[in-house]
């Protein structure tokens, strides 16, 4: 029976197997060596019974994250609270009877608790957090918006909207600039069935009319952006009056509106508003005020007035002249006379004609003049001497002529 030898991976072991010898026989003299036995016994006695076991794992990576918390400027401040503490005073105190005590009643109120209920603390903390959040949002808005102006904050708390607009005159109603997309959102859905509606709009200058029709429930609504005065939108008429009365140029205002994409009417509409509405209203108001002023002057004695004319161009080529008569005691204008040069034969005679018309009006209203102050125009001096009116020269005109 052939002996089976173990396989040794080393080249020496392979060689010994080929020659028929056991490789362990080569170490037998070494194992019987006495000093080696003594060293092996000493090593066995000193070696501790420990087993080292290792496990291959992934390398441990430590990840760091920077985490910050948002605090308000009031968080780091000292907590101060001076609010009243609501308590409930109990007038009875009950005790469970036991072997060593008996039940008793007392009328002495209980001492209020030094701690408030947790519910009240939570409510106050929530209110404080809401106030801090509102303050933080305002501070952030101020820091991020360079155009922020505290005077232009929402004034809903200080200026409530007056719903009784019908009682207010049309020209005193506040006006706002509204964007088209924001306005059309109000008419997009039907207020009855909440479905999409068909919306049609018509524009006339600054006026906008919107017609809302629901194809599902047949809901119909027509909305106008401005009140209608007769057949004219109020906004168009008020804008023309504002431009006319402020002395502004319509073409400059038109450029401003065009730069902001605001709709405005044409210049022909502006002139039509001025001719049909604004100028007649100005003349009517002036006539009423002038009648009251002349009536007051007729009740006074020794009235002192001053008169002068201004022309549309300097020199003797003026076509129009406006002669103004003023009460020097109150510094109010009492009469205006517009004179055209072709009416009097030239621009040189316009000032005399304006003075003549004003004096005739004062005499017709019963105003008694003490004197009149004018410039040193030769025709004016001769005319006042013939009319027997005391004349004084204006110092400003004398200084101007020096």
Secondary structure as UniProt FT lines:
FT   HELIX           11..19
FT   HELIX           23..27
FT   HELIX           28..31
FT   HELIX           34..46
FT   TURN            73..76
FT   HELIX           118..144
FT   TURN            146..147
FT   HELIX           150..152
FT   TURN            156..158
FT   TURN            166..167
FT   HELIX           170..172
FT   HELIX           180..184
FT   HELIX           185..187
FT   TURN            191..193
FT   STRAND          198..204
FT   TURN            205..206
FT   STRAND          207..213
FT   TURN            215..217
FT   STRAND          220..224
FT   STRAND          228..229
FT   TURN            230..231
FT   STRAND          232..233
FT   HELIX           234..245
FT   TURN            246..247
FT   HELIX           250..259
FT   TURN            260..261
FT   HELIX           267..273
FT   HELIX           274..278
FT   HELIX           279..298
FT   STRAND          303..311
FT   TURN            315..316
FT   STRAND          320..327
FT   TURN            328..331
FT   STRAND          332..340
FT   HELIX           341..344
FT   HELIX           347..349
FT   HELIX           350..364
FT   TURN            365..366
FT   STRAND          369..374
FT   HELIX           378..387
FT   STRAND          391..393
FT   HELIX           395..401
//
